[in-house]
Structure formats: C-alpha cells, structure tokens
Amino acid sequence: MTEFKVTPWEVEGDIDYKKLIEQFGTQPITEELVSRIEGLVGEVHPFLRRKIFFSHRDLDWLLSMYEKGKPFSLYTGRGPSGHTHLGHVLPWIFTKYLQDTFGCDLWFQLTDDEKYVLSSNLTLEEIDTYTYENTLDVIAMGFDPEKTKIFSDLHCAKSLYRHAIQVAKKVTFSTAKAVFGFDNSTNIGLIFFTSMQSVPAFLPSIQAGKKVPVLIPCAIDQDPHFRITRDVAEKLGYYKPALIQSMFLPSLEGPDSKMSASKANTAIFTVDPPKDARKKVLNAFTGGCQSLAEQREKGGNPHVCTIFQYLYILFEDNDDELEKRKQRCLSGEEMCGNCKKYLADKVEEFLKEHQKRREKAKGMIDDFVISD
C-alpha cells in the first residue's frame, strides 16, 4: 500500500483506515455500538451498517447519556471554498438521519474565515458567494428548520469571538504546532482558526445555560481540530464533544485519492447539470479488465472500482442487490458498462431532485441562517 496523508487541509494516497485509527487514537465503530443505536431508534443507517462511519470518540458515553434522558445536540460544517460535491454531502446525509431519529438540534458552521486565510487566491467576496451557494445545499438536504441553525464565522464573528478567545487562551502554539505541523511560514489566522471551529461544540451549552452533550459527525480529516477542542472543553466547563467519523468518497479517477473540489473532473458537484454528471460517471475508473473477453474470463475487481464504491457508499441501500452486483462482477458475468449506466441513472436522479430542493431553498434562507 502506498503512503497516505490525512490532514484537515490535505488528503492523499490510498488510505488505510485501520492504520488511521491507530495514528489518530480514535476507536472503531463496533457491532455493539451499532446494536445500541438500533435498540434506541429502531433504524440503522447503511452508513453504520457498512462502516462508512467507521471511527468515533466517546460515542459510547454519548449513548449512555441519551439513555439516561440527556438529549444531545449535533454540530457539523463545511468550508466554503467552492461548490458542494458528493463527498461533502456524505456526512450531511448521516447528520440528517441523526437529527430525524434522535430529534437533535443541529448547529451548522460555515468556516469562511478558515477558507480565506488558507487560500492563496480567493477573495472574501468570492468566499461569500460560495457560502451562500453551500447554504442552499445544506437546506436542500431537508434538515428541520425548527431544529437547525446555519451560520458563517464571518457573519457571526461578534457572537463567536467571545468564546473563541477563551479557547485560544487555553491552547499553546506548541500544541497547535504538534497537532497541525505549523511552522514559521504559517499565517497567524490559520494558527488561530481551531479556536473558532471549537466554539459550536459549546454553543448548545451556552444557549441552555447548562452542560449539553454534543456529537460531531464529520469526515476523519477534521479530527485534529477536535482533539484540541476536547482538550480544552472541560477546562472551560463543558462536556468533551463526542465524534463519529466517516471515510472519504473516492475521486472518479480511482481509489488512491478522495473527491476534490479543486479537480472538477474527479468530482460530481451538486450544481452539475445531470447530463454532465452522467458523462463523468461513464468516464470513471473501474476495476474491469482491458477487454470484454478478459473480463468474462477473469472477472472484475469491485474492491478498487470507483463505480462499485459509489454504489456501496452512497447509491445502493439494498444489501442484497449490492452483493449480487459484486458477485456478478467477480465472476465476469457483469460488464463495467452496465454498472456505469446503473450508477449514472442514480446520480442523475439524485441531482435532479436535489436541484429542485436547492431552488426552493432560496426562499428559505431566513428560516435557517443566523447572523450578528
């Protein structure tokens, strides 16, 4: 296996998720945890069943608190440096499941400040545009407007900074340097940013006037930020936030890299015309052989196939259908073109429906968005 790299700003290589758990010091999602969730809400999301959400911090504690009658809030977010793609949508789908089944409030942070200090070419005005566009995608997911607050750091700076500075006071540069690898060339905005990303983990408690448990569904690359959040939480009088963390959606180029907004042809964006997205799927990397004859003789390799991974992760909830498709691939009975068309149909349908909801979201901004 090739070397891989996972940071909040960079994900490269063929990721060994078991090794990543060891490196980050998180815990694997066990069958026991999945069974506990099923016992509490009666429904296990495919992301749990298939270990797409594979890692956690203190999820067992959070479930124990819930069992004792202490509800929890949700916190997740998005860095608006471009249009939303399917890799960003993945944790939002799971967050909606959690809101629907556990009845949680959701605090959704748009980290426009981070994206500005991180970018070498985006202006604040351009980031404002992406903040708005990404907000439409969040609303289009169908979150409950009575239980969901969406906010950007730049437009809620007055409210957030008071609490961020309290976090910052507890975090040394030595800690930030050790966690993120900062050096003398790192701008001080990026060094400070984790303080802002920590605040939503405490907002439910601040609003309630008492300690409230918080669960953060996110991709595993955001874990370093929340290690620092958890380090300072109890010092500031809050519970440590629990985390449940997902794998990455691979790029259309193959399994060695995640879908990236900076590489348009590797990603399917929520604003892509459905026909354009279909073409991307039909040109995607597969695990098939070079010729039909060889495919029929030797079979394909679904384990490295982007098409199969997209079905497994996002677009085929039926376990029996997925297993049949896998076995037909391995035996050489199923050709890659058929699987591509099957996925392309599903992607087209998803985008058509999402884009309808996205258009409606333009009239719902005030129902969700808060600002100073």
Secondary structure, DSSP 8 states (H G I E B T S, - for coil): ----EE-SS-EES---HHHHHHHHT-EE--HHHHHHHHHHHS---HHHHTTSEEEEESHHHHHHHHHTT---EEEEEE--SS--BHHHHHHHHHHHHHHHHH---EEEEE-HHHHHHH-SS--HHHHHHHHHHHHHHHHHTT--TTTEEEEETGGGHHHHHHHHHHHHHH--HHHHHHHH---TTS-HHHHHHHHHHHGGGTHHHHHHTS---EEEEEEGGGHHHHHHHHHHHGGGT----EEEEE---EETTEEEEE--TTSGGG--BTTS-HHHHHHHHHTS--S--SSHHHHHHH---GGG-HHHHHIIIII---HHHHHHHHHHHHHT-S-HHHHHHHHHHHHHHHHHHHHHHHHHHTT-HHHHB---
